[in-house]
Amino acid sequence: MKFDLENHIAEVLSGVAKANAEFSGSLEVEAIEIVPDDYPRRFQAEYAAYKIAAAVLQGEV
């Protein structure tokens, strides 16, 4: 299985954008840590990015 870097980046950006839209935020992605031998399922990175961004925007972290 090949790690799809472009898709991974797109999913992270999409998750943060969704959280920004939902919570009137303005978070920006500065860096993404990649684990090349970890193969997340489709939309898993987007969901994780959304949950992290939502927690930040709601002051939970």
N, CA, C and O of each residue as an XYZ file, in Angstrom:
244
protein
N       0.849     -1.177      0.000
C       0.000      0.000      0.000
C       0.890      1.234      0.000
O       1.871      1.297      0.742
N       0.557      2.199     -0.816
C       1.333      3.426     -0.928
C       0.651      4.546     -0.145
O      -0.564      4.728     -0.229
N       1.442      5.284      0.609
C       0.922      6.427      1.361
C       0.589      7.551      0.387
O       1.438      7.968     -0.400
N      -0.639      8.035      0.440
C      -1.093      9.091     -0.472
C      -0.932     10.451      0.221
O      -1.857     10.941      0.869
N       0.245     11.045      0.077
C       0.573     12.297      0.751
C      -0.363     13.433      0.347
O      -0.834     14.182      1.202
N      -0.634     13.564     -0.944
C      -1.498     14.653     -1.402
C      -2.892     14.551     -0.800
O      -3.458     15.558     -0.376
N      -3.449     13.349     -0.758
C      -4.767     13.168     -0.166
C      -4.735     13.459      1.331
O      -5.657     14.074      1.867
N      -3.687     13.022      1.998
C      -3.557     13.243      3.443
C      -3.555     14.744      3.748
O      -4.259     15.197      4.650
N      -2.781     15.492      3.012
C      -2.727     16.949      3.205
C      -4.091     17.568      2.924
O      -4.553     18.417      3.687
N      -4.736     17.157      1.847
C      -6.054     17.698      1.499
C      -7.077     17.411      2.595
O      -7.902     18.267      2.915
N      -7.025     16.217      3.165
C      -7.962     15.880      4.232
C      -7.729     16.728      5.479
O      -8.684     17.198      6.098
N      -6.473     16.924      5.848
C      -6.174     17.754      7.022
C      -6.671     19.181      6.801
O      -7.311     19.758      7.680
N      -6.384     19.744      5.648
C      -6.831     21.104      5.346
C      -8.355     21.198      5.340
O      -8.916     22.185      5.815
N      -9.018     20.191      4.812
C     -10.474     20.169      4.772
C     -11.068     20.098      6.169
O     -12.039     20.793      6.465
N     -10.502     19.274      7.024
C     -10.997     19.159      8.402
C     -10.892     20.463      9.163
O     -11.818     20.847      9.877
N      -9.769     21.147      9.014
C      -9.581     22.441      9.684
C     -10.533     23.484      9.099
O     -11.096     24.296      9.834
N     -10.711     23.461      7.790
C     -11.628     24.411      7.144
C     -13.065     24.202      7.627
O     -13.790     25.172      7.849
N     -13.476     22.957      7.789
C     -14.833     22.669      8.280
C     -15.024     23.191      9.704
O     -16.066     23.765     10.022
N     -14.031     22.993     10.549
C     -14.113     23.490     11.924
C     -14.142     25.013     11.932
O     -14.912     25.616     12.679
N     -13.310     25.634     11.109
C     -13.316     27.098     11.020
C     -14.694     27.608     10.609
O     -15.187     28.583     11.178
N     -15.313     26.968      9.637
C     -16.631     27.388      9.163
C     -17.691     27.194     10.242
O     -18.553     28.052     10.429
N     -17.630     26.088     10.939
C     -18.640     25.780     11.954
C     -18.517     26.649     13.192
O     -19.525     27.001     13.804
N     -17.294     27.000     13.570
C     -17.066     27.727     14.821
C     -16.529     29.138     14.598
O     -15.963     29.739     15.511
N     -16.704     29.662     13.403
C     -16.253     31.025     13.060
C     -14.783     31.225     13.413
O     -14.409     32.244     13.994
N     -13.973     30.269     13.067
C     -12.554     30.329     13.398
C     -11.706     30.814     12.240
O     -12.190     31.055     11.134
N     -10.434     30.947     12.534
C      -9.471     31.348     11.505
C      -8.154     30.593     11.681
O      -7.076     31.143     11.457
N      -8.259     29.325     12.084
C      -7.058     28.522     12.263
C      -6.409     28.237     10.916
O      -7.091     28.103      9.900
N      -5.086     28.148     10.922
C      -4.327     27.805      9.727
C      -3.408     26.626     10.048
O      -2.897     26.514     11.162
N      -3.210     25.783      9.098
C      -2.307     24.643      9.267
C      -0.889     25.115      8.975
O      -0.603     25.616      7.888
N      -0.007     24.952      9.950
C       1.391     25.338      9.777
C       2.272     24.145      9.449
O       3.246     24.274      8.706
N       1.941     22.999      9.991
C       2.754     21.801      9.766
C       1.883     20.568      9.936
O       0.908     20.576     10.687
N       2.244     19.524      9.235
C       1.568     18.240      9.358
C       2.642     17.198      9.589
O       3.567     17.071      8.788
N       2.529     16.457     10.669
C       3.489     15.388     10.937
C       3.004     14.124     10.239
O       1.862     13.705     10.424
N       3.857     13.533      9.454
C       3.518     12.362      8.661
C       4.202     11.123      9.238
O       5.388     11.155      9.569
N       3.454     10.052      9.353
C       4.000      8.752      9.723
C       3.815      7.859      8.497
O       2.746      7.282      8.300
N       4.861      7.747      7.675
C       4.725      7.095      6.364
C       4.216      5.659      6.392
O       3.573      5.225      5.436
N       4.483      4.910      7.457
C       4.016      3.535      7.483
C       2.694      3.381      8.229
O       2.312      2.271      8.601
N       1.998      4.498      8.446
C       0.651      4.489      9.011
C      -0.303      4.826      7.868
O      -0.168      5.878      7.242
N      -1.240      3.969      7.596
C      -2.140      4.154      6.466
C      -3.558      4.423      6.969
O      -4.353      3.494      7.108
N      -3.881      5.700      7.244
C      -5.231      5.997      7.733
C      -6.279      5.679      6.668
O      -6.034      5.803      5.468
N      -7.442      5.270      7.141
C      -8.545      5.032      6.215
C      -8.993      6.352      5.613
O      -8.659      7.423      6.120
N      -9.742      6.269      4.540
C     -10.257      7.468      3.869
C     -11.056      8.299      4.862
O     -11.888      7.758      5.590
N     -10.818      9.582      4.901
C     -11.465     10.578      5.752
C     -11.050     10.514      7.230
O     -11.534     11.317      8.028
N     -10.182      9.598      7.610
C      -9.738      9.517      8.996
C      -8.903     10.740      9.376
O      -9.067     11.278     10.471
N      -8.021     11.183      8.498
C      -7.198     12.362      8.777
C      -8.072     13.612      8.826
O      -7.842     14.496      9.651
N      -9.068     13.692      7.952
C      -9.978     14.840      7.951
C     -10.743     14.909      9.273
O     -10.869     15.981      9.866
N     -11.246     13.780      9.726
C     -11.996     13.737     10.974
C     -11.115     14.139     12.163
O     -11.536     14.919     13.017
N      -9.905     13.608     12.208
C      -8.995     13.944     13.305
C      -8.647     15.426     13.288
O      -8.622     16.067     14.339
N      -8.377     15.975     12.109
C      -8.056     17.404     12.006
C      -9.241     18.257     12.441
O      -9.065     19.265     13.125
N     -10.445     17.855     12.046
C     -11.651     18.582     12.445
C     -11.800     18.566     13.962
O     -12.026     19.614     14.568
N     -11.677     17.399     14.581
C     -11.856     17.279     16.036
C     -10.829     18.121     16.789
O     -11.171     18.773     17.776
N      -9.584     18.116     16.339
C      -8.545     18.905     17.000
C      -8.836     20.393     16.839
O      -8.769     21.146     17.811
N      -9.157     20.821     15.626
C      -9.451     22.237     15.380
C     -10.681     22.679     16.155
O     -10.685     23.768     16.729
N     -11.715     21.868     16.185
C     -12.931     22.207     16.928
C     -12.630     22.369     18.408
O     -13.133     23.297     19.042
N     -11.813     21.474     18.972
C     -11.449     21.577     20.386
C     -10.686     22.865     20.660
O     -10.920     23.519     21.677
N      -9.788     23.232     19.775
C      -9.026     24.478     19.943
C      -9.964     25.672     19.873
O      -9.890     26.572     20.709
N     -10.839     25.685     18.886
C     -11.748     26.824     18.701
C     -12.758     26.954     19.831
O     -13.260     28.050     20.084
N     -13.062     25.866     20.508
C     -13.998     25.901     21.627
C     -13.299     26.072     22.977
O     -13.941     26.045     24.026
N     -11.977     26.247     22.935
C     -11.210     26.471     24.163
C     -11.051     25.238     25.029
O     -10.831     25.352     26.235
N     -11.159     24.059     24.429
C     -11.036     22.826     25.203
C      -9.589     22.381     25.370
O      -9.291     21.516     26.194
N      -8.689     22.976     24.585
C      -7.261     22.654     24.724
C      -6.458     23.923     24.730
O      -5.233     23.878     24.838
